[in-house]
Amino acid sequence: MKSAACPIAGVRPPSPDSAHGEIDVLRVEDLRRRLGGALARLAARGELEVPIARTYPLDQVRDTFRELEQGHTHGKIVLRP
């Protein structure tokens, strides 16, 4: 089964006009499109920050995996050519 065809439900908090929240049902592909668009807009405005923990040259890829296996990395690991 494709994940894009699976519906997912999200609950919105109660509005001032009702005592109960409402349920939104979205398909995974719709959620990805919404989030992807939001992330692209943030990046375009310079409001998205991605922390870089460390940068390695490509020939040190083994060191990169060793660091990731330790599980203490705070940020992204970047491999450069």
C-alpha positions as CSV (number, residue, x, y, z in Angstrom):
1,M,0.0,0.0,0.0
2,K,1.3,3.5,-0.9
3,S,1.7,5.8,2.0
4,A,0.4,8.7,-0.1
5,A,-3.0,7.0,-0.2
6,C,-3.3,6.6,3.6
7,P,-5.5,9.2,5.2
8,I,-4.3,10.7,8.4
9,A,-6.4,12.6,10.9
10,G,-5.6,15.8,12.8
11,V,-7.7,17.4,15.5
12,R,-8.1,21.1,15.5
13,P,-8.6,22.7,18.9
14,P,-12.1,24.0,19.8
15,S,-13.1,27.3,18.2
16,P,-14.8,30.0,20.3
17,D,-18.1,29.0,18.7
18,S,-17.9,25.3,19.7
19,A,-17.0,23.2,22.7
20,H,-15.4,20.5,20.7
21,G,-12.5,20.4,18.2
22,E,-13.0,19.4,14.6
23,I,-11.3,16.6,12.8
24,D,-9.4,17.2,9.6
25,V,-8.6,14.2,7.4
26,L,-5.7,14.7,5.0
27,R,-3.8,12.4,2.8
28,V,-0.1,12.1,3.4
29,E,0.7,13.6,0.0
30,D,-1.4,16.7,0.9
31,L,0.4,17.1,4.2
32,R,3.8,16.8,2.5
33,R,2.8,19.4,-0.1
34,R,1.6,21.8,2.7
35,L,4.7,21.3,4.8
36,G,7.0,21.5,1.8
37,G,5.5,24.7,0.6
38,A,5.7,26.2,4.1
39,L,9.4,25.2,4.4
40,A,10.2,26.6,1.0
41,R,8.6,30.0,1.9
42,L,10.6,30.1,5.2
43,A,13.8,29.4,3.4
44,A,13.1,32.0,0.7
45,R,12.6,34.6,3.4
46,G,15.7,33.6,5.2
47,E,13.7,32.5,8.3
48,L,14.7,28.8,8.2
49,E,17.9,27.9,10.1
50,V,19.4,24.5,9.8
51,P,22.1,23.9,12.4
52,I,25.3,22.3,11.0
53,A,27.1,20.2,13.5
54,R,30.1,19.4,11.4
55,T,31.4,19.4,7.9
56,Y,33.5,16.5,6.5
57,P,35.2,16.1,3.1
58,L,33.7,13.2,1.2
59,D,36.8,11.0,1.6
60,Q,36.1,11.0,5.4
61,V,32.6,9.5,5.1
62,R,33.5,6.7,7.6
63,D,34.2,9.3,10.3
64,T,30.8,10.8,9.5
65,F,29.0,7.5,10.2
66,R,31.0,7.0,13.4
67,E,29.8,10.4,14.6
68,L,26.2,9.6,13.7
69,E,26.3,6.2,15.4
70,Q,27.2,7.9,18.7
71,G,23.9,9.7,18.6
72,H,25.1,12.9,20.2
73,T,25.0,15.0,17.1
74,H,23.2,18.3,17.4
75,G,22.6,19.5,13.9
76,K,23.2,18.2,10.4
77,I,26.4,16.5,9.2
78,V,27.5,17.8,5.8
79,L,29.6,15.9,3.3
80,R,31.4,18.1,0.8
81,P,33.1,17.0,-2.4
